[in-house]
Amino acid sequence: MKARILIVEDEEKLRRVLELQLRSAGYEVDLAGAAEDALKQIDRADLVITDLRLPGMSGLDLLSSIRRQNTRTPIIAMTAFGTVETAVEAMKMGAFDFLLKPFSLDHLTAVVNKALDVRALQDENRQLREELGRRYQFDNIIGRSPAMREIFAAIDRVAPTRATVLLAGESGVGKDLIARAIHFHSPRCERPFVKINCSAIPENLMESELFGYEKGAFTGANTAKPGKFEQADTGTVFLDEIGDVPASVQVKLLRILQEREFERLGSNKTRHIDVRVIAATNADLRAALEQGTFREDLYYRLNVVPLNIPPLRERKEDIPFLAEQFVKRLAPANGSPVESITDAAIQRLMSYHWPGNVRELENVIERSLVLCTGTVLDAPDIRLDTSPRAARQEQAGTYSLPEGMTLDEFEQAIIREALQRAQGNKSQAARLLGLTRNALRYRLTQMGIES
């Protein structure tokens, strides 16, 4: 398509001469005798040539108005009353070049060609950046840091296989999203994806939830019910917080991984199943191995393809892209007028240490959007929750063991206090202590208060 040039010149004869010259050079041309008329045609112009001295609105005011609307359209300024100061002012305001009347028509054509070539290169560069961004984006996972590019490359390699994957990383880094990306980029993408949160299922119900049960298997089992693994047959099972699985269930998980078979609770019938297993943990499973709370053979069956998801504080270069995406997605959902986020706001986000990782970043952006009244999210609008960190730092700087108490005794006292606060609920107490449920059970056994 031919480029379209808008000429803004109040002198009719010169306007006609410029039009003929540019049409002969192969361009489409629109004409305006005043800045006010030019603004009505600016949306379809690929380039603007404007006199700086115009009736009514000046050429500099026109330049400023165009730049407020968009930054891509090249503008060439011309004047018979040019001075160095005028040229500098026009260039500062975003003019591509400056022509002093009288100028040759050949020189005008050369400047126009150059301006349009530069715009074409800028458009191509922007398109390449957008394609690069899409290349490193899996579903809702966003990351352009070297660490995340390695994760994306690993997803590409492992997704087509049926290999078991073990995702390790802190809470909030996006293990759930990565598990789903592996499934939806695999041949099983049209089959079920079943997520099982192992820490949310009571220990006495876990076996029946995972493997199902037959009618009469226990009091209240009035009908047979398939378990999560049967629901995921031919698809993918995602075992989140695998470190919280009790030893009795670990044996059956090992059999699923090795033999692809199991029995429902209350049944002797062996059932065969075809599932791909992805497991995730935010705990150190090697420490659980040493404590004896996690089976070594199950660990090695799960750890076929290990993927360690880095915390957000180790890949802060991803924060600008994540923040922009969260603003774009969460602002409409919350009825917020915010349309963009400033560099200062991004800088404030990058200076924070993010103990809650991507999940915390998303929550901070959503909170800030809800409380922001303008159309731009700026640094003062960012609502970080820094009080817990400050409290921890204060405690870390002044803390010491109570007089006359050993470290073991103090640890036991803390555990008893957590159990009391959780009213005996071991899962809740483990969360208060920052432990897995199995790690807490191990410590309780050592203390002799398992019951």
Secondary structure in CASP SS format (residue, H / E / C, confidence):
PFRMAT SS
TARGET T0000
AUTHOR 0000-0000-0000
METHOD secondary structure of the structure
MODEL  1
M C 1.00
K C 1.00
A C 1.00
R E 1.00
I E 1.00
L E 1.00
I E 1.00
V E 1.00
E C 1.00
D C 1.00
E C 1.00
E H 1.00
K H 1.00
L H 1.00
R H 1.00
R H 1.00
V H 1.00
L H 1.00
E H 1.00
L H 1.00
Q H 1.00
L H 1.00
R H 1.00
S H 1.00
A C 1.00
G C 1.00
Y C 1.00
E E 1.00
V E 1.00
D E 1.00
L E 1.00
A E 1.00
G C 1.00
A C 1.00
A H 1.00
E H 1.00
D H 1.00
A H 1.00
L H 1.00
K C 1.00
Q C 1.00
I H 1.00
D H 1.00
R H 1.00
A C 1.00
D C 1.00
L E 1.00
V E 1.00
I E 1.00
T E 1.00
D E 1.00
L C 1.00
R C 1.00
L C 1.00
P C 1.00
G C 1.00
M C 1.00
S C 1.00
G H 1.00
L H 1.00
D H 1.00
L H 1.00
L H 1.00
S H 1.00
S H 1.00
I H 1.00
R H 1.00
R H 1.00
Q H 1.00
N C 1.00
T C 1.00
R C 1.00
T C 1.00
P C 1.00
I E 1.00
I E 1.00
A E 1.00
M E 1.00
T E 1.00
A C 1.00
F C 1.00
G C 1.00
T C 1.00
V H 1.00
E H 1.00
T H 1.00
A H 1.00
V H 1.00
E H 1.00
A H 1.00
M H 1.00
K H 1.00
M C 1.00
G C 1.00
A C 1.00
F C 1.00
D E 1.00
F E 1.00
L E 1.00
L E 1.00
K C 1.00
P C 1.00
F C 1.00
S C 1.00
L H 1.00
D H 1.00
H H 1.00
L H 1.00
T H 1.00
A H 1.00
V H 1.00
V H 1.00
N H 1.00
K H 1.00
A H 1.00
L H 1.00
D H 1.00
V H 1.00
R H 1.00
A H 1.00
L H 1.00
Q H 1.00
D H 1.00
E H 1.00
N H 1.00
R H 1.00
Q H 1.00
L H 1.00
R H 1.00
E H 1.00
E H 1.00
L H 1.00
G H 1.00
R H 1.00
R H 1.00
Y C 1.00
Q E 1.00
F E 1.00
D C 1.00
N C 1.00
I E 1.00
I E 1.00
G C 1.00
R C 1.00
S C 1.00
P H 1.00
A H 1.00
M H 1.00
R H 1.00
E H 1.00
I H 1.00
F H 1.00
A H 1.00
A H 1.00
I H 1.00
D H 1.00
R H 1.00
V H 1.00
A C 1.00
P C 1.00
T C 1.00
R C 1.00
A C 1.00
T C 1.00
V E 1.00
L E 1.00
L E 1.00
A E 1.00
G C 1.00
E C 1.00
S C 1.00
G C 1.00
V C 1.00
G C 1.00
K H 1.00
D H 1.00
L H 1.00
I H 1.00
A H 1.00
R H 1.00
A H 1.00
I H 1.00
H H 1.00
F H 1.00
H C 1.00
S C 1.00
P C 1.00
R C 1.00
C C 1.00
E C 1.00
R C 1.00
P C 1.00
F E 1.00
V E 1.00
K E 1.00
I E 1.00
N E 1.00
C H 1.00
S H 1.00
A H 1.00
I C 1.00
P C 1.00
E H 1.00
N H 1.00
L H 1.00
M H 1.00
E H 1.00
S H 1.00
E H 1.00
L H 1.00
F H 1.00
G C 1.00
Y E 1.00
E C 1.00
K C 1.00
G C 1.00
A C 1.00
F C 1.00
T C 1.00
G C 1.00
A C 1.00
N C 1.00
T C 1.00
A C 1.00
K E 1.00
P C 1.00
G C 1.00
K H 1.00
F H 1.00
E H 1.00
Q H 1.00
A C 1.00
D C 1.00
T C 1.00
G C 1.00
T E 1.00
V E 1.00
F E 1.00
L E 1.00
D E 1.00
E C 1.00
I H 1.00
G H 1.00
D H 1.00
V C 1.00
P C 1.00
A H 1.00
S H 1.00
V H 1.00
Q H 1.00
V H 1.00
K H 1.00
L H 1.00
L H 1.00
R H 1.00
I H 1.00
L H 1.00
Q H 1.00
E H 1.00
R C 1.00
E E 1.00
F E 1.00
E E 1.00
R C 1.00
L E 1.00
G C 1.00
S C 1.00
N C 1.00
K C 1.00
T E 1.00
R E 1.00
H E 1.00
I C 1.00
D C 1.00
V C 1.00
R E 1.00
V E 1.00
I E 1.00
A E 1.00
A E 1.00
T E 1.00
N C 1.00
A C 1.00
D C 1.00
L H 1.00
R H 1.00
A H 1.00
A H 1.00
L H 1.00
E H 1.00
Q H 1.00
G C 1.00
T C 1.00
F C 1.00
R C 1.00
E H 1.00
D H 1.00
L H 1.00
Y H 1.00
Y H 1.00
R H 1.00
L H 1.00
N C 1.00
V C 1.00
V E 1.00
P E 1.00
L E 1.00
N E 1.00
I C 1.00
P C 1.00
P C 1.00
L H 1.00
R H 1.00
E H 1.00
R C 1.00
K H 1.00
E H 1.00
D H 1.00
I H 1.00
P H 1.00
F H 1.00
L H 1.00
A H 1.00
E H 1.00
Q H 1.00
F H 1.00
V H 1.00
K H 1.00
R H 1.00
L H 1.00
A H 1.00
P H 1.00
A H 1.00
N C 1.00
G C 1.00
S C 1.00
P C 1.00
V C 1.00
E C 1.00
S E 1.00
I E 1.00
T C 1.00
D H 1.00
A H 1.00
A H 1.00
I H 1.00
Q H 1.00
R H 1.00
L H 1.00
M H 1.00
S C 1.00
Y C 1.00
H C 1.00
W C 1.00
P C 1.00
G C 1.00
N H 1.00
V H 1.00
R H 1.00
E H 1.00
L H 1.00
E H 1.00
N H 1.00
V H 1.00
I H 1.00
E H 1.00
R H 1.00
S H 1.00
L H 1.00
V H 1.00
L H 1.00
C C 1.00
T C 1.00
G C 1.00
T C 1.00
V E 1.00
L E 1.00
D C 1.00
A H 1.00
P H 1.00
D H 1.00
I C 1.00
R C 1.00
L C 1.00
D C 1.00
T C 1.00
S H 1.00
P H 1.00
R H 1.00
A H 1.00
A H 1.00
R H 1.00
Q H 1.00
E H 1.00
Q H 1.00
A H 1.00
G H 1.00
T H 1.00
Y C 1.00
S C 1.00
L C 1.00
P C 1.00
E C 1.00
G C 1.00
M C 1.00
T C 1.00
L H 1.00
D H 1.00
E H 1.00
F H 1.00
E H 1.00
Q H 1.00
A H 1.00
I H 1.00
I H 1.00
R H 1.00
E H 1.00
A H 1.00
L H 1.00
Q H 1.00
R H 1.00
A C 1.00
Q C 1.00
G C 1.00
N C 1.00
K H 1.00
S H 1.00
Q H 1.00
A H 1.00
A H 1.00
R H 1.00
L H 1.00
L H 1.00
G C 1.00
L C 1.00
T C 1.00
R H 1.00
N H 1.00
A H 1.00
L H 1.00
R H 1.00
Y H 1.00
R H 1.00
L H 1.00
T H 1.00
Q H 1.00
M H 1.00
G C 1.00
I C 1.00
E C 1.00
S C 1.00
END
